Amino acid sequence: MKINFLLAALLIYSCSPNNNTTNNNLLFVPPTAGTPNEVVAKIGNDSIYNKELEQGIEVELFELEEKIFNLKMDRFKVLMLEKFMKLNPQKVGLTNDEFFEKYIAKDIEPSRSDIGEFMKSRGIAQDQINPELLPKIKIFLKENLKKKSLERWLDQETLKYKVEVYFKKPQRPIFDVKVGDSPYMGGKEARVTIVAYSDYQCPFSKKGSEIIKELGDSYGDKVKIVHKDFPLPFHSKAKILAEGALCANEQSNKNFWKFYYKIFQDQTIGSEEQLKNISKEIGLDKDKFSKCLGTRKYSTRIDDEVNEAIKLGVKSTPTFFINGKIINGAYNIELFKTLIDEELTQNKKTI
């Protein structure tokens, strides 16, 4: 008996790749084709190589390949679920849905704590809860708990059986990103370097700043988090904000991050006078800061960073590079942690 649509839908985490995870117990066998030196075309006697063909469109190709991969993975999870259920002796006499409710999602109910955390995250006040809203919240949370239970069960089952996957897992493109003397936090010689291109007026960059803080708090000196500027042309105050942050950096790297979080906290800030007041508020020498800002000494540097970013394929903010591997956007924090953990593990072997 086939799984009904509702149960299959529990496997679909998102319509975009940022929340889609791959089971670490699966063994991906990479194909041999697609190497940089592979000849993909010939013009007369001249060969065109794969590296030439994909240069400049690496990110777009990866994003398309990732969408295809995630579609296949969603379907593959449904097939795995059916086969694992069939192999389970407790399945005898039960439909797929009955087995799911009895053994995988047994006694799942959202707790008061779950409800409280959900209300807090969505900004729902206690006095807004009414007899109509509370059941809807419980249903929503229950479905999420079912998804988590299903993922845990699949994870356990893949430990019991040898599961090999032969369709291609896309490899995130890697770029040579220069750090230079840009402001950073974390370990100077850390095995993992995260470079973040940001725009101080961009609401998505504000979310990116929250990701940076969480990563800094979580990994400490295990990572080096580097800031670079990419003020977008339609954000009229973004460049002066970037210049102000670099002026703060002149007085110390620690002051840069104070200034950085201060201007992301209030994205209505934009005048030079406001920036000077912030410099005083966070303990900078206001006269030195004002002189630095007045000379616009960092304007050319920021222009150079923008040009550098464009060559790397940066088109929007925030854009992150984790040891050169690009993440285009403020995705779920788990995606960042997965990549960082992979890099920490791989680099440890070579040291």
N, C-alpha and C positions, 0 to 999 in steps of 0.2 A: 504493500500500500504506500502510495506516495505521500510525502509530507504536505500538509495543507499550506496555503499561501501565507497565513499568519505566522506559522512556525518558521517557514523559510525566511520570512522578512526579518526575524530576530537576528539573522546573521548579517544583515546589511547595516553597517554602523553609520555610514554617511554617504552622500552622493559625491563627496570630494575625497581625495586621497589622504588628507591630513590626519584623519582619525582611523585610518585603516591600518591594522597591525598584522604582521606575519608571524605565524607560530614558529618559535625558535627551534622546535624539535624536527622541523622539516629539512630535508637535505636537498638543496637546489644544485642540479648538475648543469653548469654553464655550457652553452654551445661554443664551438670553436670559431664560428664565423664572426664578422664584425670587428676584427682587429684593426688597429690604426693603419697598418701597412697593407691591408686587403685592397686589391684593385677593384674598383666598382664601375669603372668605365674607361674607354680609350678614345682619344681624339687623334686619328692618324696613328702615329707610333708613340704618342704621349699618353702615359697612364694617369688616371685620376684616382687618388687614394681615398679611402673612407675618411681619414682624418681631414682631408681637404673638403670633402663633401659636407661634413657635419660642423665644420668650423663656423662659429657665429650663431648656430642654431641649436647648440647643445641643450640648453635649458628647455626650449620648446619641444624638442624631440623626447627628452626625458619625461616631461609632463604628459605627453601623449602616450608614451609607452607605459607610464605608471597608471593612467586611467584604464588602459586595456588590461594591464596586470591585475588591478583591483577588481575589475569585472570578472576576470577568470577566477581570482581567489574567492570571491563571494560565491560563485557557482561551485567551485571545488569544495568549499566548506559544507555546502548543502549535500554534495555527494559523499563526503567523508562522514557526515552525520548519519546519513541513511545506512552506510555500510557498517559503521561502528555500532549502530543500534541493532542491525541484523546479526552481528557477531556476538552481541551480549546475550547470555543465557536468560537473563531476567526479562528479555523482550518477548518471550514465548507467550502467545495469547493476547498480546497487547498491540494496539495500533501505535504508530509512531507518536501521535499526539498524547495518547495515554501514557506511554513510556516517558515522554518528556515531562509531563506533569507529575508523575509518580516518583521518578528517580533523579531527574536533572533539576527541575524547578520546584522541588517539594517544599511546602510550607514557607514560600517566599512572600513576605509582607514588609513594606517599608516601615522602619522604626520611627519613633518620635524625633530621634536625632536626624534621620534622613530627611524628614519633612522640614525640620528646623533649618538644616543646612541649605535645602533647596529654596526655602523662602528667603533666607539671607542672601543667597547668590542672585536671586531674581528681584531683590528689593521689595519683597511683599511684607507689609507690616501685619502684625498679629490681628489688628482690628479690621483688616481687609478679608480675613478668612470668614467664609459663610458656608452654609450647608450645601451650596452648589459647587463652590470652588474646591473644597477639601477633597471630595471624592475624585475629582479630575486630577488633582496633584498626586493622590495615592495611585491611581491607574497609571499615570505617566512614570512614576518612580518604580512601580512594580514591573513594568515592561523593561525598564533599564536594568533592574536586578535580574530579570530572566536572561537578558542578553549576556550579562556578566557570568551567570551560572552556566550558560551554554558554552561560552568561551573557555571557562575553567574545565568543563567536562571534556571538551574536545582536546584541550591541552593535555589532560590526564591520559586520554585514549591514545594520543600519538606517541606517548611514552611506552605503550604496550606493544605497538606494532611498528614495523619498519615502513616508513612513509617516504617515498622519493618523489620529487616533483621535477618534471622535465620541461615544463614551459618556462620561458625565460623570465627571470627576475631582473628588472631594469636596474642598471647601476647609475647612481647619482653622479653627474659630471663633476670633475675635479679641476679647479683653477689655481693658478699660481698667484696668490694674493699677497702683496707686499704690505708688511706691517709698519715698517719705518719707525718713526718716533711718535706714533699716534697714542692718545691716552688709552690706558688699559687698567684692568683690575685682575687680581688673581696672581698666579705664579709666573714670574718672568720667564722661566725655562720650562713651563708646563708642557706635557706631551700633547695636549690638545689646545689649539688656538682657534678662538671663535672671533671672526671679524663681522661686525654689524654695521651696515650702511643705513643711516637713519635721517629723517627729516623732522625737525622739532615741532612743526605745525601739523604733521600727519597723525591722525587719530590711530592709525594702524601701527605707526612707530611708537606711539604711547604704549600700546599693548606690547610692542617689542621690548620697550624699556622694562616692563614688568617681567617679561621672560628673562631678560638679562639679569635682573635682580634675583629672581628665583634660582637661576643657574649659578650665579655667584655665591648665593647662600648655600646651595646644595653641594657644590664641588670645591669651593675655596681655591686653594693653590694648585689643585689638580688641572685647572683650566686657566687659560689666559684669554680674557674677553677684551677685545679691541674695538674702540669706537672710530668710525669714519663718517664723514658728512656727505649727504646726497640731497641737498635742498632742491625740491621740485620747483620748476619755474612758475607754477601757478600759486605757490605759497610765498607771498610777498615779504614776509618777515622771517622766513626760515633761514636765510643766509646770515642776517645780522645776529640771530640767535646762535647760530653755529660759531660766528666770530666771537661772540660773548663767551661761549663755553671754552673756546681755545684761549681766550684772554685769562679766564679763570684758571686754566691748566698751567699757564705761565707761573702762577704763584704756588701751585703744587698739584700733583695728580689727584690727591684726595679732594682738593677744592673743585677740580673739574667734575667729579661725580656728584658732589653736593649741588653744584650749579645745574648739572645735567638733569637730575631728578626734580629739582625745583622748577625748571621751565617745562618739563613734561607734566608736572603736577597741575600747572595752570597754563593751558595752551592759548589763553587770551593775551598773555604777555607778548610784547612785540616792540615797544618803544625803547630807545636807548636809555631814557631816564629810568624806566622800569628795571632794565638790566643793571644799571648802576646801583639802584636801591637793593636789588637782590645781592649784588656783590658785597655790599655793606652788611646785609642781613646774615650772610653765611660766614662773615668774618674775614673777608678779603680786604686788602689795602685798596680803598675806593679810588684814590688818586691814581695809583698805578693802573688799576683796571680801566678807569676813564680814559687815560692817556692811550692805552693799548687799543681800546675800542675806537677812539677818535681817529687814530691813524689808519684804521682798516687794514692792518698789517697782515691779517690772515685771509684776506679776500682771494688773493691769487692761489694760495695753498688749497682753499676749498674748491676753487675752480679746477685745479689739478686733480683733486680727489674725485670730482664729478666725472672728468674725462677718463680717469683710470677706471672708475666703476662702469662706465658705458662700455669700455673695451672688454670688461669682464662679463658683460651681458646683463648688468643691473638695469632694470627698467622701472622699478617701483620700490617703495620703502614699506616696511623694512626688508632688507635682503641680508641673509646671513651666510657665512662660509665657515663650516666646521672642518678644520684641516683641509680647506680648499673645496669641500663638498657643499654645494649651494642649496640653501633653503630659501625659496622665494616667497616670503610672507610670514606673518605671525601665527604659525600653526600651533596645534596642541603641544603643550610642553613635553608630552611623552615622546613625540617625534624627535625633539632635540636631545632628550636624555638617552634615547635608544642609539642615536648616532654617536653621541659622546662616549657612551659605555663601550660601543664597538671600537671606537678609536683608541680608548684607553687600553682595552684588551689587546688589540692588534699591535699597538706601539710597544706595549710592555714586553712582547715576545722578541722584539728586535733590539732591545736595549741591553 
